[in-house]
Amino acid sequence: MQVRELKLKVEEKAIDEAADEIAAFCNTLPTEHADMLRYRLSAEECIHFWMEHGCKNRELILRMCRQLIGPYISLECGGPAANP
């Protein structure tokens, strides 16, 4: 299992970069187009949530890999616990 990792800062630019990376990752897998759109939208909403809740300019880590059941995508942002 090869993990693809991207480090970004929580800012407006990161929303587009993360969404583009997720789309590129999903295009390498047999993923339904609707599922790929849901993954992208979820990532965009998480980053936007963190921006609104005081995490602006903190490090954001996007990790993606393929597991047996399908794609695995995670977003991590340092700071106080918050569940977007």
Summary of the structure (lengths in Angstrom):
residues: 84
radius of gyration: 12.6
end to end distance: 27.2
largest distance: 36.5
contacts: 228
relative contact order: 0.26
helix: 43%
strand: 27%
